[in-house]
Amino acid sequence: MHALVERLYPLCRSITGDGVRATLAIIGEHIPLDVHEVPTGTQVLDWTVPQEWNIRDAYIADAAGNRLVDFAASSLHVLGYSVPVSATLPLSELREHLHTLPEQPNLVPYRTSYYKPEWGFCLAQDTLDAMPEGEYEVCVDSTLEDGHLTYAEHVVPGQVPDEVIVSCHICHPALANDNMAGVAVAVQLARELAERNPYYTYRFIFAPGTIGAITWLARNKERVDRVKHGLVLACAGDPGDITYKQSRRGDAEIDRVLRHVLRTSERPHTIKEFTPYGYDERQYCSPGFDLGVGSLTRTPYAEYPEYHTSGDNPDFVTPEAMADTLAVCREAFAVLDRNRTYHNQSPYGEPQLGRRGLYEALGGRSDTKQAQMAMLWVLNLSDGTHSLLDIAERSGLPFDTVADAAAALREAGLVKA
């Protein structure tokens, strides 16, 4: 996963353009992708697909021709979606187009101007402070013209057509945690799911932030009712603790599953209430769709100093953190896939478990007493209204123990899904 982050990191991505296509081409080396191209001007819900932006070069050079700010060194140096410019300007005039972080003088900020024609450069405050008054050559060799918005999907078929979506934004240039780490975790998760026979169908969406998710929703409006659960993955590789932001519903099954998994794993974590700001969970949770989609991150957006700066580089992202994020996803989806509602087939009094060999079947477990209690809980609450997750939460037992008990009882003919 870390190697994939390192490979994707240098590409100049935006909400459209060849950088997005190059990113998807690399992802496509790891998992098969269905790539979609949506033309400029297409109406998508209340939005319109914008013109496509591509850039070849950009720089600020001094009178001697030395490039003081160079797109070739980092794609962060250019204001995203900058219109083309070729001019010689005094520093006093150039300053109006420069973006820095005075409080973090050695870092380059990430800035964009998607929907307002503008040009500009991002640079370290230290670099700006070292620039003397005088004339500077400015060049942004970019194009902004009719083209396409590009996004891609990868589907892992399940036993049922009901879907779990995993969504990642792919529009940020030279930012490792936000969001190439999320992409890398999603790719590995998709590869692992493909080796199993999952109950749900898993749909992975790699799309530009906001406009990409809106485009996907617009193009899938008639079939979005298949989406039963979802996660937006972002900021998946920083060293902070796991944070789960709940869906708009707050009690969607994905919310309950994440709360249970994080609590029983005893990982340090934070559960946050839904707010209509953040990543693309706010699109999936908009009131017309109201999907059960939460957001899984480590340190949330804007809450770590490196956020949207050149400090968010591959060295900031750790393999251990991405592995832990992957493990949380793996554990949560395992619960989703096994969560069923059962009917007790012998509901009048407690059935005799010993003569069915059920106690002996548990003899080799290290948690034998827990497993026995789980059987009793499953039998008692399997009335067609309590799911296994309900039972795990009410009993205080781990979900896996409850699900294993249900499987044993099902094999014995005592419960039926």
SULZI-V810754 format. One record per residue. RES is the residue in one small letter. PHI is phi in whole degrees, -180 to 180 (none if undefined). PSI is psi in radians with two decimals (NA if undefined). Layout:
BEGIN
RES&PHI&PSI ; RES&PHI&PSI
END
This chain:
BEGIN
m&none&-0.73 ; h&-67&-0.65 ; a&-63&-0.64 ; l&-67&-0.70 ; v&-59&-0.81 ; e&-61&-0.66 ; r&-73&-0.67 ; l&-79&-0.49 ; y&-51&-0.83 ; p&-72&-0.28 ; l&-66&2.45 ; c&-87&1.74 ; r&-100&2.76 ; s&-153&-2.89 ; i&-76&-0.24 ; t&-145&3.03 ; g&110&3.12 ; d&-69&-0.43 ; g&-65&-0.64 ; v&-66&-0.78 ; r&-64&-0.70 ; a&-65&-0.68 ; t&-62&-0.81 ; l&-67&-0.56 ; a&-64&-0.69 ; i&-70&-0.76 ; i&-59&-0.67 ; g&-66&-0.27 ; e&-73&-0.35 ; h&-102&-0.65 ; i&-140&2.52 ; p&-67&2.42 ; l&-123&2.52 ; d&-102&1.85 ; v&-93&2.32 ; h&-116&2.39 ; e&-118&2.07 ; v&-112&2.09 ; p&-64&2.60 ; t&-53&2.42 ; g&93&-0.16 ; t&-66&2.28 ; q&-77&2.16 ; v&-128&1.80 ; l&54&-2.17 ; d&-91&0.10 ; w&-113&2.95 ; t&-128&2.35 ; v&-60&2.18 ; p&-80&3.09 ; q&-65&2.73 ; e&-87&2.39 ; w&-113&2.30 ; n&-137&2.66 ; i&-140&2.43 ; r&-105&-0.68 ; d&-161&2.77 ; a&-167&2.52 ; y&-167&2.81 ; i&-118&2.16 ; a&-121&2.58 ; d&-83&-3.10 ; a&-62&-0.42 ; a&-88&0.01 ; g&88&0.08 ; n&-75&2.22 ; r&-79&1.93 ; l&-87&-0.52 ; v&-131&2.17 ; d&-137&2.08 ; f&-57&-0.57 ; a&-64&-0.46 ; a&-79&-0.60 ; s&-163&2.31 ; s&-69&-0.24 ; l&-67&-0.35 ; h&-66&-0.26 ; v&-111&2.35 ; l&-58&2.15 ; g&-58&2.33 ; y&74&0.38 ; s&-59&2.34 ; v&-74&2.77 ; p&-67&2.56 ; v&-152&2.51 ; s&-145&1.91 ; a&-158&2.89 ; t&-119&2.12 ; l&-131&2.58 ; p&-71&2.67 ; l&-57&-0.63 ; s&-60&-0.62 ; e&-83&-0.62 ; l&-64&-0.58 ; r&-54&-0.54 ; e&-64&-0.30 ; h&-112&0.23 ; l&-110&2.43 ; h&-123&2.20 ; t&-136&3.08 ; l&-123&1.52 ; p&-56&-0.55 ; e&-80&-0.23 ; q&-132&1.24 ; p&-64&-0.28 ; n&-100&0.08 ; l&-110&2.63 ; v&-99&2.24 ; p&-80&2.83 ; y&-105&2.11 ; r&-137&2.64 ; t&-139&2.84 ; s&-144&1.25 ; y&-66&-0.75 ; y&-115&0.21 ; k&-132&2.06 ; p&-58&2.09 ; e&-160&2.83 ; w&-135&2.71 ; g&-179&3.00 ; f&-130&2.61 ; c&-115&2.34 ; l&-153&2.87 ; a&-70&2.51 ; q&-59&-0.62 ; d&-61&-0.68 ; t&-66&-0.78 ; l&-63&-0.73 ; d&-62&-0.47 ; a&-87&-0.04 ; m&-89&2.04 ; p&-75&2.81 ; e&-60&2.54 ; g&153&-2.96 ; e&-93&2.47 ; y&-133&2.42 ; e&-84&2.27 ; v&-121&2.30 ; c&-141&2.22 ; v&-126&1.88 ; d&-96&1.45 ; s&-130&2.91 ; t&-129&2.51 ; l&-136&1.76 ; e&-150&2.95 ; d&-58&2.36 ; g&-164&-2.15 ; h&-147&2.74 ; l&-100&2.35 ; t&-116&2.30 ; y&-144&2.95 ; a&-143&2.74 ; e&-131&2.61 ; h&-132&2.25 ; v&-116&2.24 ; v&-102&1.92 ; p&-63&2.51 ; g&-119&-3.04 ; q&-74&-0.41 ; v&-128&2.75 ; p&-77&-0.22 ; d&-59&2.47 ; e&-117&2.60 ; v&-112&2.21 ; i&-103&2.50 ; v&-124&2.07 ; s&-119&2.32 ; c&-130&2.43 ; h&-88&2.50 ; i&-128&0.58 ; c&-107&-0.01 ; h&-96&2.20 ; p&-84&2.51 ; a&46&0.73 ; l&-130&1.97 ; a&-79&-0.81 ; n&-77&-0.70 ; d&-114&1.46 ; n&-146&0.50 ; m&-68&-0.46 ; a&-65&-0.71 ; g&-63&-0.72 ; v&-62&-0.79 ; a&-64&-0.71 ; v&-65&-0.74 ; a&-62&-0.73 ; v&-62&-0.81 ; q&-66&-0.68 ; l&-62&-0.75 ; a&-62&-0.71 ; r&-65&-0.70 ; e&-67&-0.75 ; l&-63&-0.61 ; a&-66&-0.37 ; e&-85&-0.12 ; r&-110&-2.99 ; n&-123&1.31 ; p&-65&2.67 ; y&-71&-0.90 ; y&-84&2.76 ; t&-85&2.29 ; y&-108&2.15 ; r&-114&2.06 ; f&-98&2.23 ; i&-116&2.12 ; f&-114&1.84 ; a&-145&2.69 ; p&-59&2.57 ; g&-61&2.56 ; t&61&-1.34 ; i&-63&-0.56 ; g&-70&-0.82 ; a&-65&-0.69 ; i&-63&-0.73 ; t&-63&-0.77 ; w&-61&-0.79 ; l&-63&-0.72 ; a&-62&-0.68 ; r&-82&-0.18 ; n&-124&0.35 ; k&-58&-0.64 ; e&-78&-0.27 ; r&-121&0.17 ; v&-70&-0.25 ; d&-69&-0.19 ; r&-73&-0.37 ; v&-76&1.94 ; k&-98&-0.49 ; h&-150&2.80 ; g&-167&2.74 ; l&-135&2.36 ; v&-97&2.16 ; l&-104&2.22 ; a&-156&2.85 ; c&44&0.94 ; a&-96&0.03 ; g&-129&0.09 ; d&-80&2.87 ; p&-77&0.04 ; g&-74&3.04 ; d&-75&2.81 ; i&-66&2.41 ; t&-126&2.28 ; y&-117&2.15 ; k&-100&2.14 ; q&-71&2.80 ; s&-69&2.99 ; r&-58&-0.61 ; r&-67&-0.67 ; g&83&-0.45 ; d&-124&0.37 ; a&-63&2.75 ; e&-59&-0.65 ; i&-63&-0.62 ; d&-64&-0.82 ; r&-66&-0.68 ; v&-63&-0.82 ; l&-65&-0.71 ; r&-60&-0.76 ; h&-66&-0.85 ; v&-61&-0.79 ; l&-69&-0.66 ; r&-67&-0.84 ; t&-74&-0.41 ; s&-76&-0.28 ; e&62&0.38 ; r&-71&2.51 ; p&-62&2.29 ; h&-160&2.93 ; t&-131&2.37 ; i&-107&2.20 ; k&-114&2.59 ; e&-73&2.75 ; f&-67&2.44 ; t&-134&2.61 ; p&-81&0.67 ; y&-144&2.54 ; g&140&-2.22 ; y&-99&-2.74 ; d&-78&0.00 ; e&-57&-0.50 ; r&-71&-0.40 ; q&-78&-0.83 ; y&-66&-0.49 ; c&-97&0.16 ; s&-60&2.62 ; p&-60&-0.51 ; g&-69&-0.50 ; f&-101&-0.86 ; d&49&0.85 ; l&-77&2.70 ; g&-82&1.30 ; v&-123&2.11 ; g&-106&-3.12 ; s&-126&2.21 ; l&-112&2.11 ; t&-136&3.11 ; r&-96&-1.89 ; t&-68&2.23 ; p&-64&2.85 ; y&-54&2.50 ; a&67&0.11 ; e&-109&0.16 ; y&-130&2.51 ; p&-59&-0.48 ; e&-81&-0.13 ; y&-57&2.26 ; h&54&0.70 ; t&-139&2.99 ; s&-67&-0.19 ; g&-71&-0.30 ; d&-85&1.31 ; n&-118&3.06 ; p&-59&-0.44 ; d&-71&-0.41 ; f&-76&-0.45 ; v&-92&2.34 ; t&-114&2.50 ; p&-58&-0.65 ; e&-63&-0.72 ; a&-67&-0.75 ; m&-64&-0.67 ; a&-63&-0.66 ; d&-69&-0.72 ; t&-61&-0.76 ; l&-59&-0.74 ; a&-63&-0.70 ; v&-62&-0.79 ; c&-61&-0.80 ; r&-59&-0.81 ; e&-67&-0.72 ; a&-65&-0.76 ; f&-72&-0.50 ; a&-64&-0.67 ; v&-68&-0.82 ; l&-54&-0.79 ; d&-68&-0.46 ; r&-103&-0.09 ; n&-76&2.00 ; r&-132&2.92 ; t&-114&2.32 ; y&-120&2.79 ; h&-114&2.24 ; n&-69&2.18 ; q&-88&-0.07 ; s&-138&1.17 ; p&-83&-0.11 ; y&-96&1.70 ; g&82&2.91 ; e&-80&2.18 ; p&-68&2.69 ; q&-81&1.95 ; l&-83&-0.58 ; g&-61&-0.77 ; r&-72&-0.21 ; r&-95&0.07 ; g&74&0.24 ; l&-74&-0.63 ; y&-67&-0.72 ; e&-64&-0.60 ; a&-64&-0.38 ; l&-94&-0.05 ; g&-59&-0.53 ; g&-88&0.00 ; r&-83&2.59 ; s&-76&-0.30 ; d&-115&0.79 ; t&-55&-0.81 ; k&-65&-0.70 ; q&-61&-0.76 ; a&-64&-0.67 ; q&-64&-0.76 ; m&-63&-0.66 ; a&-62&-0.69 ; m&-61&-0.77 ; l&-64&-0.71 ; w&-64&-0.78 ; v&-62&-0.78 ; l&-61&-0.72 ; n&-72&-0.62 ; l&-102&0.01 ; s&-82&1.31 ; d&-115&0.27 ; g&86&-0.05 ; t&-119&-0.23 ; h&-112&2.16 ; s&-80&2.95 ; l&-62&-0.59 ; l&-66&-0.70 ; d&-57&-0.78 ; i&-66&-0.75 ; a&-62&-0.75 ; e&-67&-0.73 ; r&-71&-0.66 ; s&-82&-0.36 ; g&78&0.20 ; l&-92&2.69 ; p&-62&2.51 ; f&-58&-0.77 ; d&-59&-0.67 ; t&-65&-0.74 ; v&-66&-0.76 ; a&-66&-0.68 ; d&-64&-0.70 ; a&-63&-0.76 ; a&-62&-0.68 ; a&-63&-0.73 ; a&-65&-0.72 ; l&-68&-0.61 ; r&-66&-0.74 ; e&-61&-0.58 ; a&-83&-0.04 ; g&79&0.27 ; l&-90&-0.40 ; v&-133&2.70 ; k&-134&2.34 ; a&-66&NA
END
